[in-house]
Amino acid sequence: MTVTTDPARPTPSEADGTGDGSLAEFGYHQELRRRMGRYASFAAGFSFISVLTTVFQFFAIGYSFGGPLFFWTWPAVLLGQLLVAACFAELAARLPIAGAVYQWSSRLGSPAFGWYAGWIMVIGRIVVVAAAALALQVVLPAVWSGFQLVGGDPAPTTTSGAANAALLGVALLALTTLLNVLDNRLLSAVNTVGVTAEIAGVSLIVVLLVTHAERDPGITLHTGGQGGVIAALLVGSFTAAYVLIGFESASEMSEETVNPRRTAPRTTLTALTTSGVCGGLLLLGGLLAAPSLSDGRLASEGLSYVLTSTLGDGLGKVLLADVALAICAATLAIQTSATRMLYSMARDGVLPWSPRLARVPRRTGMPGTAAAVVGVCAALLLLLNLASPQAFLAIGTTCIAMVYLAYAMVTGPMLLRRLRGQWPPVDGERDELGGRLFSLGRWGLPVNVLAVGYGVLMTVNLSWPRAGVYDPEGGHWYFQWFTVLFLGVTVVTGALYRRYRRGTSAA
């Protein structure tokens, strides 16, 4: 692996962004096909976040612990993530390389530090793919009972619902894996259609919910959940924390984006901001329009219950079908992002079977082997859902905690660079079209400090082994400690591999 310890200076590439000049300086040549425009880049980030997928998936959890007050965790998490995204936007402009988190942490910190950040992110992303695929269970049985292939109770927290979620998830992963080994024009087209449908769906759902409001926004000042204010802010924040990740996917696709130094920073911030506004309105609309806040259904069935109860089965099911489409697009986008991270690390020869994982057939221009590995590993994780319904929450919070930790492993070294006067590396830098690169200017240091503090606090909050959250019925200590154990196994496994690799190289 050949990387420099100092951030690389950008040089202008060809105006149309199709050449490999922007990669040559980093020691790579163009293998992926550079065809994505600005909207497709935005779609990569927006599809990963996918407010329809994740709000529908985690609304019930946030509400069950915090009641209506959990709504206020949304703007708090959005503000924290915007701090992180602003730092990432500066990096996207100066280091437009696939495997963003891995590449950035390697150059800001050290190759070894970057390897661990990339390793944690790859594993975390695979878990996110599995968690996103599970979301189909939240909506498809509500659209048509025939989608409940196993048992009779579709609730994800029941044994039959959990088993059915695994089956639907595996079927979806088979489809997204196929799309990820084909030409990226098809991939971009599916993402674009999915994002357009999702934005239209969110807008329509919000308007309909607000016009069917049963109460005023003052209800968001009440708790009513399983705990008081502390539980509402900490456990209730899981919903927003799970939704508002993946905005850096635009940067993951930099090697496939036209004019990435200009496009990726803007689409990173736009995707997060748009998702934040849409998601916040969706949460508020659900709370205002729910037939009841106290009958228990909002805490168990979430927004699917609100749509079908408030808007009727006909229109409600049409909108739920749109949510299902968003879930498919989100799973595809997340798998694509994980594949690019795996490909980027394998290209540097730092993973097992790197030559195969880094292979990009000339015919497709897609790292198909890496995509297949991500899909198979995510499908294997879904089997945990067959063991216990509690695996749903364990998988979800584990992937969020790992992503937040990997984010902190970028913003942390970046802060050290700022304190040493080494970031940004050059003043007056220019993008492919001659414009100034995105920069935080004098706000860079305070934004970076807050981003690091926020990332560390959220990682601890998400990983904390609360029995009442992860093992409410008792008797499953491994679910209570699942996030900590999974993260520990990930780090130890990585350390053992690196030690084995050093021994093999020395021999």
C-alpha positions as a printed Julia matrix, in Angstrom:
507×3 Matrix{Float64}:
   0.0     0.0     0.0
   1.53    3.28   -1.07
   0.03    6.35    0.52
   1.55    9.55    1.72
   1.11   10.79    5.27
   0.33   14.3     4.03
  -2.97   15.04    2.27
  -2.4    15.14   -1.47
  -2.77   18.38   -3.36
  -5.33   18.34   -6.13
  -4.44   19.09   -9.72
  -6.95   20.09  -12.36
  -8.25   17.14  -14.34
  -9.86   17.25  -17.72
 -12.83   19.61  -17.82
 -15.32   16.84  -18.56
 -13.99   14.71  -15.7
 -13.56   11.61  -17.86
  -9.79   11.32  -17.66
  -7.78    9.65  -14.93
  -5.67   12.69  -14.08
  -7.38   13.13  -10.72
  -6.46    9.56   -9.76
  -2.92    9.43  -11.15
  -1.63   11.72   -8.4
  -2.87    9.24   -5.8
  -1.16    6.33   -7.51
  -4.21    4.77   -9.19
  -5.48    4.52  -12.73
  -9.09    4.8   -13.83
 -10.88    1.43  -13.74
 -14.42    2.36  -12.75
 -16.47    4.15  -15.39
 -16.83    7.88  -14.79
 -20.4     8.58  -15.93
 -22.31    9.9   -12.92
 -23.61   13.44  -13.01
 -24.64   15.69  -10.15
 -28.13   14.25   -9.66
 -26.81   10.69   -9.69
 -24.2    11.69   -7.11
 -26.92   13.24   -4.95
 -28.99   10.09   -5.41
 -26.14    7.94   -4.05
 -26.18    9.81   -0.74
 -29.94   10.32   -0.54
 -30.67    6.67   -1.34
 -28.29    5.5     1.38
 -29.97    7.74    3.96
 -33.44    6.92    2.58
 -35.75    8.58    5.09
 -38.71    6.46    3.98
 -36.79    3.26    4.67
 -35.25    4.16    7.98
 -37.96    6.34    9.52
 -40.54    3.63    8.87
 -38.1     1.03   10.2
 -37.11    2.78   13.45
 -40.0     5.15   14.26
 -41.63    2.64   16.63
 -38.41    2.15   18.6
 -37.87    5.87   19.14
 -41.5     6.43   20.08
 -41.7     3.45   22.43
 -38.89    4.83   24.58
 -39.3     8.58   24.31
 -42.9     9.16   23.35
 -43.62   12.3    21.28
 -40.61   14.05   22.84
 -38.26   11.85   20.82
 -39.03   14.13   17.85
 -36.53   16.67   19.23
 -33.68   14.2    18.97
 -34.01   14.54   15.2
 -32.8    18.17   14.85
 -30.11   17.5    17.47
 -28.66   14.54   15.54
 -29.07   16.38   12.22
 -27.01   19.29   13.54
 -24.29   16.92   14.74
 -24.18   15.08   11.43
 -24.02   18.35    9.5
 -20.83   19.15   11.44
 -19.34   15.83   10.34
 -20.59   16.27    6.77
 -18.98   19.71    6.53
 -15.6    18.18    7.43
 -16.19   15.4     4.91
 -17.04   17.94    2.22
 -13.59   19.51    2.59
 -12.02   16.07    2.24
 -14.18   15.1    -0.73
 -12.9    18.14   -2.62
  -9.25   17.31   -1.97
  -9.25   13.5    -1.95
 -11.83   12.32   -4.51
 -11.11    8.59   -4.15
 -13.33    5.52   -3.72
 -13.2     4.12   -0.2
 -13.5     7.61    1.22
 -13.26    6.93    4.97
 -10.39    4.48    4.51
  -8.5     6.77    2.15
  -9.06    9.91    4.23
  -8.05    8.41    7.57
  -4.97    6.82    5.96
  -3.74   10.14    4.64
  -4.74   12.23    7.65
  -3.43    9.72   10.18
  -1.32    6.76    9.07
  -1.78    3.75    6.78
  -2.26    1.46    9.81
  -4.83    3.76   11.41
  -6.62    4.11    8.09
  -6.69    0.33    7.69
  -8.59   -0.08   10.96
 -11.0     2.71   10.01
 -11.62    1.04    6.66
 -11.96   -2.42    8.23
 -14.5    -1.18   10.79
 -16.37    0.7     8.07
 -16.49   -2.29    5.7
 -17.88   -4.56    8.41
 -20.24   -1.83    9.59
 -21.5    -1.24    6.06
 -22.18   -4.95    5.57
 -24.26   -4.87    8.76
 -26.08   -1.77    7.47
 -26.93   -3.64    4.25
 -28.45   -6.44    6.3
 -30.38   -4.01    8.5
 -31.77   -2.14    5.48
 -32.91   -5.37    3.82
 -34.82   -6.28    7.01
 -36.93   -3.14    6.6
 -39.08   -4.79    3.93
 -40.86   -6.64    6.71
 -42.13   -3.33    8.11
 -44.11   -2.51    4.95
 -44.65   -5.42    2.55
 -47.0    -7.53    4.74
 -49.01   -4.34    5.35
 -49.34   -3.88    1.58
 -50.43   -7.49    0.96
 -50.76  -10.34    3.45
 -49.28  -12.71    0.86
 -45.85  -11.25    1.6
 -46.04  -12.88    5.03
 -44.54  -16.18    3.96
 -43.9   -17.56    7.45
 -46.4   -17.61   10.32
 -49.21  -15.15   10.86
 -47.85  -12.22   12.89
 -45.96   -9.72   10.69
 -44.54   -7.59   13.53
 -40.7    -7.63   13.22
 -40.37   -8.22   16.97
 -42.25  -11.56   16.82
 -40.75  -14.92   15.9
 -42.75  -15.27   12.67
 -42.15  -11.64   11.68
 -38.41  -11.94   12.27
 -38.18  -15.14   10.21
 -40.18  -13.62    7.37
 -37.98  -10.5     7.46
 -34.94  -12.7     6.89
 -36.54  -14.39    3.87
 -37.62  -11.1     2.26
 -34.19   -9.63    2.99
 -32.31  -12.48    1.32
 -34.49  -12.15   -1.79
 -33.78   -8.42   -1.94
 -30.03   -8.94   -1.5
 -30.01  -11.36   -4.42
 -31.49   -8.63   -6.62
 -29.2    -5.81   -5.42
 -26.12   -8.01   -5.8
 -27.06   -8.73   -9.4
 -27.45   -5.0   -10.12
 -24.07   -4.34   -8.48
 -22.21   -6.62  -10.89
 -23.76   -5.1   -14.01
 -22.99   -1.82  -15.77
 -23.11    1.28  -13.55
 -25.5     3.01  -15.96
 -28.21    0.61  -14.85
 -27.17    1.1   -11.23
 -27.42    4.9   -11.56
 -30.75    4.66  -13.37
 -32.29    2.5   -10.62
 -30.96    4.83   -7.92
 -32.27    7.89   -9.74
 -35.74    6.41  -10.19
 -35.78    5.3    -6.56
 -34.75    8.72   -5.25
 -37.28   10.56   -7.41
 -40.05    8.24   -6.25
 -38.94    8.63   -2.64
 -38.89   12.43   -2.72
 -42.34   12.46   -4.32
 -43.58    9.91   -1.78
 -42.23   11.8     1.23
 -43.77   15.04    0.0
 -47.18   13.45   -0.55
 -47.14   11.56    2.75
 -46.2    14.68    4.73
 -48.95   16.76    3.08
 -51.57   14.07    3.69
 -50.55   13.5     7.3
 -50.53   17.21    8.13
 -53.95   17.71    6.55
 -55.26   14.8     8.68
 -53.73   16.11   11.91
 -55.51   15.1    15.11
 -53.47   17.35   17.41
 -51.11   20.35   17.37
 -47.27   20.31   17.39
 -47.26   21.03   21.13
 -47.62   17.28   21.65
 -43.9    16.92   20.92
 -43.18   18.38   24.36
 -44.61   15.3    26.08
 -42.72   12.07   26.81
 -45.23    9.27   27.33
 -42.72    6.54   26.52
 -41.0     3.93   28.66
 -38.73    6.49   30.26
 -38.44   10.16   31.07
 -36.51   12.91   29.37
 -33.14   11.12   29.54
 -34.5     8.01   27.81
 -36.23   10.15   25.21
 -33.01   11.95   24.3
 -30.61    9.01   24.45
 -32.54    5.93   23.34
 -34.98    7.96   21.24
 -32.0     9.36   19.3
 -31.39    5.89   17.84
 -34.01    6.64   15.18
 -32.31    9.79   13.92
 -28.83    8.27   14.37
 -29.75    5.31   12.16
 -31.4     7.45    9.49
 -28.84   10.22    9.08
 -25.78    8.21    8.03
 -24.29    7.41    4.64
 -24.22   10.96    3.32
 -20.58   10.4     2.31
 -21.71    7.86   -0.31
 -21.36   10.64   -2.9
 -17.66   10.64   -2.04
 -17.5     6.84   -2.24
 -18.61    7.19   -5.86
 -16.05    9.93   -6.67
 -14.16    7.76   -9.16
 -17.4     7.32  -11.11
 -18.49   10.98  -10.89
 -17.87   13.69  -13.46
 -16.0    16.65  -11.87
 -15.91   15.0    -8.42
 -13.98   17.78   -6.65
 -16.85   20.16   -7.34
 -19.76   17.72   -7.29
 -19.13   15.44   -4.27
 -18.85   18.14   -1.55
 -22.07   19.79   -2.68
 -24.08   16.59   -3.07
 -22.83   15.31    0.3
 -24.27   18.34    2.1
 -27.37   18.5    -0.1
 -28.25   14.85    0.45
 -27.98   15.18    4.24
 -29.86   18.48    4.42
 -32.68   17.29    2.15
 -32.99   14.04    4.08
 -32.96   15.89    7.39
 -35.8    18.21    6.41
 -37.87   15.43    4.83
 -37.37   13.08    7.76
 -38.2    15.69   10.36
 -41.45   16.57    8.61
 -42.29   12.88    8.29
 -41.81   12.31   12.02
 -43.89   15.34   12.9
 -46.65   14.41   10.46
 -46.85   10.91   11.93
 -47.18   12.23   15.48
 -49.85   14.77   14.49
 -51.97   12.38   12.43
 -51.77    9.17   14.5
 -55.29    8.04   15.52
 -54.0     7.44   19.04
 -50.79    8.05   20.93
 -51.65    5.72   23.78
 -53.15    2.51   22.32
 -49.7     0.92   21.9
 -49.89    0.53   18.13
 -47.64    3.51   17.37
 -44.94    1.95   19.56
 -45.24   -1.46   17.88
 -46.33   -0.79   14.27
 -44.97    2.73   13.74
 -45.8     4.82   10.69
 -47.27    1.92    8.69
 -50.13    1.92   11.22
 -50.59    5.69   10.83
 -50.79    5.53    7.04
 -53.28    2.68    6.76
 -55.4     3.89    9.7
 -55.49    7.55    8.74
 -55.51    7.44    4.94
 -57.4     4.19    4.46
 -56.21    0.87    3.1
 -56.28    1.96   -0.56
 -54.15    5.11   -0.52
 -52.2     3.93    2.51
 -51.08    0.77    0.74
 -50.1     2.7    -2.4
 -47.85    4.9    -0.28
 -46.45    1.87    1.52
 -45.58    0.39   -1.87
 -43.57    3.55   -2.53
 -41.81    2.99    0.81
 -40.98   -0.57   -0.3
 -39.43    0.84   -3.49
 -37.36    3.23   -1.37
 -36.16    0.32    0.77
 -34.99   -1.53   -2.34
 -33.16    1.56   -3.62
 -31.59    2.14   -0.19
 -30.33   -1.43    0.09
 -28.85   -1.13   -3.4
 -27.11    2.17   -2.58
 -25.72    0.91    0.73
 -24.38   -2.26   -0.87
 -22.79   -0.19   -3.63
 -21.08    2.04   -1.06
 -19.8    -0.98    0.89
 -18.55   -2.53   -2.35
 -16.54    0.58   -3.23
 -14.93    0.59    0.22
 -14.0    -3.08   -0.13
 -12.68   -2.48   -3.65
 -10.58    0.5    -2.53
  -8.89   -1.45    0.26
  -8.36   -4.51   -1.92
  -6.8    -2.34   -4.62
  -4.13   -1.42   -2.07
  -3.57   -5.13   -1.38
  -4.43   -4.89    2.33
  -7.28   -7.44    2.5
  -7.47  -11.22    2.16
  -7.89  -12.25   -1.49
  -7.22   -8.67   -2.56
  -6.5    -9.44   -6.24
  -9.93  -11.02   -6.68
 -11.78   -8.39   -4.67
 -10.11   -5.59   -6.65
 -10.86   -7.13  -10.03
 -12.9    -4.9   -12.34
 -13.89   -6.63  -15.61
 -13.46   -4.39  -18.61
 -16.89   -5.41  -19.9
 -18.83   -4.09  -16.88
 -16.49   -1.62  -15.2
 -17.87   -2.86  -11.85
 -16.09   -4.65   -8.96
 -18.42   -7.65   -9.15
 -16.54   -9.98   -6.8
 -16.54   -7.37   -4.04
 -20.28   -6.83   -4.56
 -20.94  -10.56   -4.27
 -18.93  -10.8    -1.03
 -20.9    -7.93    0.51
 -24.2    -9.49   -0.55
 -23.37  -12.98    0.79
 -22.04  -11.67    4.11
 -25.12   -9.49    4.62
 -27.38  -12.46    3.84
 -25.56  -14.57    6.45
 -26.15  -11.84    9.04
 -29.87  -12.02    8.31
 -29.84  -15.56    9.68
 -29.46  -13.99   13.15
 -33.04  -12.85   12.75
 -34.09  -16.49   12.61
 -32.49  -17.04   16.02
 -34.37  -14.27   17.81
 -36.54  -11.22   16.99
 -34.24   -9.16   19.23
 -31.54   -9.5    16.57
 -33.36   -6.76   14.61
 -32.45   -4.04   17.11
 -29.02   -5.54   17.82
 -28.1    -5.52   14.12
 -29.43   -1.99   13.65
 -27.63   -0.35   16.57
 -24.4    -2.25   15.91
 -24.1    -0.97   12.37
 -24.79    2.61   13.47
 -22.2     2.49   16.25
 -19.55    1.13   13.87
 -20.26    3.81   11.28
 -20.08    6.57   13.91
 -16.78    5.2    15.18
 -15.35    5.12   11.66
 -16.5     8.72   11.13
 -14.67    9.75   14.31
 -11.55    8.05   12.97
 -11.62   10.6    10.15
 -12.62   13.78   12.01
 -10.15   13.01   14.84
  -6.96   12.96   12.72
  -8.35   15.87   10.72
  -8.58   17.91   13.94
  -4.97   17.08   14.8
  -3.94   18.3    11.34
  -5.78   21.57   11.92
  -4.16   22.1    15.31
  -0.76   21.58   13.7
  -1.58   24.04   10.91
  -1.47   21.27    8.28
  -5.09   21.48    7.13
  -6.23   22.55    4.62
  -2.93   21.75    2.87
  -2.95   24.56    0.27
  -4.72   27.89   -0.09
  -6.33   28.85   -3.36
  -6.95   25.29   -4.55
  -9.13   24.82   -7.62
 -11.56   22.18   -8.82
 -11.83   20.66  -12.32
 -13.63   23.71  -13.7
 -11.35   26.29  -12.09
 -13.55   27.14   -9.11
 -12.33   27.32   -5.52
 -12.56   24.09   -3.57
 -15.1    23.82   -0.76
 -13.6    25.15    2.47
 -14.85   25.9     5.98
 -12.36   28.72    6.31
 -12.09   30.17    9.83
 -15.0    27.99   10.95
 -12.99   24.85   10.26
 -11.5    24.44   13.75
 -14.68   24.92   15.85
 -16.73   22.79   13.45
 -14.11   20.03   13.56
 -13.91   20.11   17.39
 -17.68   19.81   17.71
 -17.8    17.05   15.09
 -15.27   14.95   17.03
 -17.05   15.47   20.36
 -20.43   14.63   18.87
 -19.1    11.5    17.17
 -17.51   10.13   20.35
 -20.61   10.79   22.47
 -22.94    9.14   19.95
 -20.68    6.1    19.6
 -20.76    5.59   23.38
 -24.53    6.18   23.52
 -25.23    3.64   20.78
 -22.86    1.02   22.19
 -23.92    1.27   25.84
 -25.27   -2.19   26.87
 -28.7    -1.21   28.19
 -30.59   -4.32   29.26
 -33.94   -2.53   28.94
 -33.22   -1.77   25.29
 -31.35   -4.8    23.96
 -32.61   -7.55   26.26
 -35.99   -6.46   27.66
 -37.18  -10.03   28.26
 -33.94  -11.11   29.92
 -31.93  -14.26   29.39
 -30.06  -13.05   26.29
 -26.93  -11.38   27.63
 -25.29  -11.65   24.22
 -27.89   -9.29   22.72
 -27.38   -6.8    25.55
 -23.65   -6.77   24.81
 -23.96   -7.47   21.08
 -22.62   -4.12   19.85
 -19.62   -4.13   22.18
 -18.86   -7.78   21.45
 -19.25   -7.39   17.68
 -17.0    -4.34   17.63
 -14.43   -6.14   19.78
 -14.44   -9.19   17.53
 -14.06   -6.92   14.48
 -10.99   -5.17   15.92
  -9.38   -8.38   17.22
  -9.98  -10.2    13.93
  -8.42   -7.29   12.07
  -5.41   -7.26   14.38
  -4.89  -11.01   13.97
  -5.05  -10.7    10.19
  -2.55   -7.83   10.15
  -0.2    -9.84   12.38
  -0.52  -12.89   10.12
   0.08  -10.73    7.05
   3.24   -9.21    8.57
   4.51  -12.69    9.44
   3.83  -13.94    5.94
   5.59  -10.94    4.38
   8.62  -11.39    6.63
   8.87  -15.05    5.69
